Amino acid sequence: MASLQNIEEPPRSPKQGFALLALGFRPFYMLASVFAALSIPLWALQFSGLLAHPYLSGPLWHAHEMLFGFTLAVIVGFLFTAGRNWTNLPTPTGWKLGALAALWIVARILVLTPYAAAAAVANVAFPLAAAGSLAIPFFKTKNRRNYFFVGLLVLLAAAAACIHLSQLGVVEAPAWPAVQVALDIVLFILCVMGGRVIPMFTNNGIPGLNASKKPALEKLALGAVLAVLAADILALQESALAAITLLAAAAHLGRWMLWQPVRTLRVPLVWVLHLAYLWIPIHLALRAAGALSWVAPSLATHALTVGAIGGLIIGMMTRTARGHTGRPLRADRYEIACYALVACAALVRVAVPLFAPAQLVHATLGSAALWSTGFALYAIRYWPVLSKPRIDGRPG
């Protein structure tokens, strides 16, 4: 275990201490990785019938917690960290960051209890509080390019409210359409951030490689995802949804190919992001097939959640944690193991049920084990990184 915690690093600054609340990525990356390691086995036991369901019934609890627990924690941690760089103004640190992390933890606990109204309040309050915390530096600096992130967090809060109001019986609408809308919002966030950072990280990490972007294709790719979101909000007919998602899949596949993914295979810190992004056009193509009743719709959902979200998160959590703690931007064998475990979890969860539907339970349990192991390894590996100050002595 000692060797597992000794990440290769430059000489350490003499300044030491507990730095978990020094910047947004630190607590939320740790919380998300621990939660991913623990919650997925819990869901697998529910799925297999070995454990009773909590307040939110089985599949809905799983979907809710992967969106508003795991994924939202990483998004908030990333945006708090990036937001400071974008604006040169502080985002929550210290006790304010600790209070937000505590609110996230309370929300995770309450959905496992009978206190449904309290769970609803906590789960809506967290994205609203995060949106407000980002709005202050963004609006002070008139950082208009990133205003939409505030709006997207508010929309996620609205989706969470719809889910809980449905479960509480306050509204008669079903909860699942709100889950799909929340997935579409997260997909849009991934597409925006992927388009910003993957070509940049690729060109910075591999000298001589020219990962490029075409403005018209960028607009088409992002616009098509917004069209998917609108189609889900308006509940368009399946044929219309299939046409829109196929167009989006083609646009994102073309976008991905311009980034020259094949030439990244020798740099794990880069190829993990390319591999994860490939799951986005796969997800969109499977959504089209699901809308036409050719495949089970859950395959598209897990291509997005396990493949794209899981892969991009493990890749970004390692890269940004290394970069923002002053460590070399180079993946070691433990981080590569994390990448491989999460990638295999996606492949098992999507490919096995696609070609052998009778093996769904085994695929789910196997994927859960791979996923949990990958994020547990991250949590163990990165605790000494996230809980200690930057090794170069800089703030954050």
N, C-alpha and C positions, 0 to 999 in steps of 0.2 A: 504493500500500500504506500510506503514511503516513496518508492520510485514513481508511483502513479501520480504523486502530487508535485514532483520536482520538474516543472515545465522548464525547458531550456530558456534561459533569459540572460540579458546583459548584466553587468555588475549592479547590485542592488543599491538604491539610494539609502542613506542612513536613516531617513525618516520612515518610521513604521507606525502601524496602528490599524484599527478596525475601520475600513473605508467603505463598507457595504452601502452606505447611504450617501456616498460622495457624488454620484451621478446616476441618472435613471436606469442605464443598462444593468448596473450591478445587482440591485435587489430583484428586479423583474426577470432577468435572465436566470438567476438562481432559482427563484420561485417557480418559473415556468418549467425548468428542467426537472426539478423535484416533482412537480405536479404531473408532468408527462410520465415520469417513471412510475408514479403511484396510481394515478387515476385510470390509466388504460388497463392494467390488470384488474382493477375493480370493475370496469365495464365488461371485460372479458368474462369475469365470473357471473355478472348479471346476464350477459348474452347467452351463456351456456346453461342458465337456470340454476346455478349453484348459490346465488345470492339474491336476496329480495331487492326490489327497486326502491329508491328514495323518493322524496317529494315529487320531483320530475320523473315521470315514468321512463324506464330503461333507455330506449333509443333517444328520447328527447333529452334526458339528462346528459347522455354521452355527447350529443350534438351541441347542446348548450355549453357544456364545460370545455369542449375543445375550442369553441368559438370565443366565449366570453371569459373563459378561464385561461387556458394555455395561450391561444393565439393573441388575444387582446393584451395579455401581459407583455409579450414580446414586442408587439407593435408600440405600446406605450413606452416601454423601456428604450426602444430604438428612437422614437420620435423625441423623447425628452433629451436624448444624447445628441441626435442630429440637430434638434431645434436650437440648442446652445451654439452649435457651430454656424447655423444659418443666420442667427440674429446677433451673435456676440452678447447676448443677454442671458442671465441665469434661468434655467428651468428648475423645477423642484429638487432640492437636496435636503439633507439633514432631517429634521423632524417633519417637515412637510412631505418629503418623499416617503419617510417612514409611515406617516399617516395614510398616504395613498396605498402603500403596500399592505398596511393593516386592513384597509377597506376591502382590498382585493381578497385577502385571506378570509375575512368575515363572510364575504359573498360566497366563497367556495364552501365554507362550513354550513351556512344557512340553507343551501339547496339540498343538503343531506338531512335536514330536520323537518319537522312538521310546521315550522314557522314560515309559511308561504309568503305572507305579506312582507315580512322583514327581509326575506330572500329577494323579493322583487325590488324593494327599495334599494338594497345594497348593490344589486346587479345593474340597476339603472344608474345609480349614483356614481359608480366608478368611471364609466366612460365619459359622463358629464363632467366630473371633476378633472379628468385628464384633459378634456377639451378646453375647459376653462384655464387650466395651467399652461396650455400651449397658446391659447388665444392672447394672453397678456404680452409675451415677448413678440409674437407675430404682429400684433396690431401696433405695438409701440414702435416697431421698426418698419411698419408698412411692408411686411414681407408677403406681398400679395401672391407670389408664386406658390406659397404653401398654405394659404388660407383654407383651401379645400380639405386639408387634413382635419381641421377643426370641425368642419361640416360633416365629414365622414364619421368622426367619433360621435357626434350628436345623432346621426342616423343609426349607428350601432346601438346607441342607448334607446332610441325609439323602437328598434327591432326587439331588443331585450324586453322593453315594456310590453310590446304586443304579445310576446311569448308568455310572460307572466300573467298578464291580464286575461289571456285565454285560459290558462291553467286555473286561475282564481274564479273563473266563471263570470268575470265582469263584462267581457265581450264574448259573443257567440262564435266569432271567427276561429278557425283552427290555428294551432301554433306553428305548424310546419311551413306554411308560406313565409312567415317571418324568419324562420331559420334559413330558408333559401335566399331571401333578400340579404340577410347578414352574410351569408357565404359569398354572394355576388359583390358586396361591399369590400370584403376582405380580398377577393380576387382582384378587384380594381386597385386596391392599395398595393398588392404584390406586383401587378403589372406596371404601375407607375414607378415604384421603387426599383424593380428589376431593370426597367429601361434606363433608369438613372445610374445605377451602380454597377450592373454586370458588365457593360461595355468598358466602363472606366476601370474597374478592377481587373478586367481581362487585359487591357492595354498596359496598365501599370505593372501587372504581374508577369507578363510575357513580352519581353522586348521584341520589337519588330512586328508584332501582330496588330492588325488594324481592324478591330471590331468596330463596325460602322453602324450608322443609323440613317434612315431615309425619312425625312419629315412627313411625307405623305403616308408612308406605311405606319409611322408612329401614330398619326392621327386616326388612321383606320383601325389599328389594333386597339387603342384605348377607347375610341368611339364605339367599336363593336361590343366591348365589354359593358359600356354604359347602356347600349341597346339591349343586351341580355338582362341587365338589371331592370330596365324599364319593362321588358317583356314579362319578367316575373312579377313585378308590381302590378301590372295590368292584367296578369293571368291570360296572356294571349294563347291562341290555339297551338296545339303541339306542332303542327306543320310550320307555323310561323317561327316558333321557337327553334325548331330544328334548322331552318334556313339561316337564322341569325347566328346560332352557335357554330354552324359549319363555316360561315364567313369569318367569324372571330377566330376559329381554330386555324384556318388558312393564314390569316394575317399574323397570328402569333408564331406560327411555324416559320413563316418568312422572316419575321423579326429575329427569331432565335438563330436562324441560319446565317444572317448577316454578322452575327457575333463570332463566327468561326469556332464553334464548339469543339470540333475534332482536334484542333490544334492546342487545346488546353489540357490534354490527357496527362501530361507530365507534371501538372501543377494542381495538386488536390484542392488547395484553397480556392481555386478558380473553377475546376471542373465540377465541383459539388454544386455550384450555383447554376451552371449550364444544365446539368442533369436534372436538377429540381425544376428549372423553368420549362424543360421539355414536357413535364407533366401538365402544364397549362393547356397547350393545344390538344394533348391527349384527353384531358378533362372535358374540354369544349366539344371535341368530336364524340366522346362518349355521352355527353349530354344530348347531342343531336340524335344519337342512336337510341338513347333512352326515351326521348320524346316520341320517337317513332315506334316504340315498344320492341326494338330489336335486342336490347340488353336491359338488365336490371338497372334502374336509375342510381342505385347505391354505388355502382362501380364508378360512375362519374364523380360522385361526391367524394369517394375515397381516393380517386386519382388526384383531386384537388387537395384534400385535407392531409392525407398521409404522404403523397408524392410531392406536390408543389409546396404546400405550407410547411410540412415537416422538413423537407429537404432544404428549402430556402432558409428556414429558421435555424437549423443546425449549422448551415454554412455561414450565415450572417452572425450567429451568436459566437462562433469561434473567431471569425475574422475581426469583427468589431471589438470583441473583448481583448484580443491581442493588440489591436491598434490603439485602443483607448487606455491600455495599461502600459504602453511603451515597449511591448514585446515584438520580436521579429514576426513579420507576416509570412510565416511558414508553418504548415501543418505537420505535426509529428505523427507517429504511428497510432497513438491513442485517438487523435482527432480523425484520422483516416478511418479508424475502426468505427467511430461514431457515424461518419458519413455512410460507410458500407452497411451498417446495421439499419439505419433509417431508410436507405435506398432499397434494401432487401425487403423491409417491412412493407413498403409501397408495392413492390413487385408481387409479393405474396398475396397481399390483400386485394389487388386488382386482377392480376393475371390468373391466379388459381380459380377464383369463382367464375371468371369469364369463360375459361375453357373446361372447367370441371365443377359445375354448379353444386353438385352433391357434396363437395368438399368445403362448403362455405364455413362451417363451424371450425374445422381444422385450420383453414386459412386465416380466419379471424384470430384464433388463439395463437397461431404461429406468428402472425404479423404483430400482435400485441406484445409478445415476448421480445421480438426483435426491436420494436420501437422503444419499449421500456428500457431495455438494456442499453440502447444507444444514448438515451437521454440521462439515464442513471450514470453512465460513464462520464458524460459531460459534467454532471453535477459534482461528481467526486473529483474530477480532474480540475475543474475551474473554481471550486470553493477557495483554494488558497490564492487564486488570481483575483477573484471578485471581492474578497474580504480584506485585501491589503492594498495600500496606496500604490500609485503608479511607480514603477521602478526607476523612472527617469526624474522623479521629484516634481513633475508638473501637476497642477490641480486636476481632479477628476478621477 
